Amino acid sequence: MISKELLGARAEEINNIIYEYIPHENDYISEAVEYSVRAGGKRIRPLLMQESYRMFAQGRPESSVLHAFMAAIEIGRASWRER
C-alpha cells in the first residue's frame, strides 16, 4: 500500500507537470482552466497513468508525451467538473 507521504509527494510532482501545460494566455478560457486545475484534487487519473508507464517502461525515463497526456486528462477532467 502507498503511504500518505508518498502519495503527497507524487501529487506534488504531478501538479508541477500539469502546471507546465496550463495555457498562460490572457483570456477567459485560460483563466478558467487555470482556476479549475489549481483547485487541486487527488490527481488519481494522472497518477495511475504515470504508475502504469513506470510498470511497463522497463527503466526508460518518462517522456514529454506521457506528461502531456497526464496534463490533458486532468485539464479535461477539471474543465468538465465545473459544468
Contacts in CASP RR format, 6 or more apart in sequence:
PFRMAT RR
TARGET T0000
AUTHOR 0000-0000-0000
METHOD contacts of the structure
MODEL  1
MISKELLGARAEEINNIIYEYIPHENDYISEAVEYSVRAGGKRIRPLLMQ
ESYRMFAQGRPESSVLHAFMAAIEIGRASWRER
2 10 0 8 1.000
7 47 0 8 1.000
10 43 0 8 1.000
10 47 0 8 1.000
10 50 0 8 1.000
11 41 0 8 1.000
11 42 0 8 1.000
11 43 0 8 1.000
11 47 0 8 1.000
14 43 0 8 1.000
14 46 0 8 1.000
14 47 0 8 1.000
14 50 0 8 1.000
14 70 0 8 1.000
14 74 0 8 1.000
15 40 0 8 1.000
15 43 0 8 1.000
17 46 0 8 1.000
17 67 0 8 1.000
17 70 0 8 1.000
17 71 0 8 1.000
18 37 0 8 1.000
18 43 0 8 1.000
18 46 0 8 1.000
18 70 0 8 1.000
18 71 0 8 1.000
18 74 0 8 1.000
18 75 0 8 1.000
19 37 0 8 1.000
19 38 0 8 1.000
20 67 0 8 1.000
20 71 0 8 1.000
21 67 0 8 1.000
21 68 0 8 1.000
21 71 0 8 1.000
21 72 0 8 1.000
21 75 0 8 1.000
22 30 0 8 1.000
22 33 0 8 1.000
22 34 0 8 1.000
22 37 0 8 1.000
22 71 0 8 1.000
22 75 0 8 1.000
23 29 0 8 1.000
23 30 0 8 1.000
23 33 0 8 1.000
23 34 0 8 1.000
24 30 0 8 1.000
24 34 0 8 1.000
32 79 0 8 1.000
32 82 0 8 1.000
33 75 0 8 1.000
33 78 0 8 1.000
33 79 0 8 1.000
36 75 0 8 1.000
36 78 0 8 1.000
36 79 0 8 1.000
36 81 0 8 1.000
36 82 0 8 1.000
37 74 0 8 1.000
37 75 0 8 1.000
37 78 0 8 1.000
39 78 0 8 1.000
43 74 0 8 1.000
45 73 0 8 1.000
45 74 0 8 1.000
45 77 0 8 1.000
46 70 0 8 1.000
46 71 0 8 1.000
46 73 0 8 1.000
46 74 0 8 1.000
49 66 0 8 1.000
49 69 0 8 1.000
49 70 0 8 1.000
49 73 0 8 1.000
50 62 0 8 1.000
50 66 0 8 1.000
50 70 0 8 1.000
53 62 0 8 1.000
53 66 0 8 1.000
54 62 0 8 1.000
END
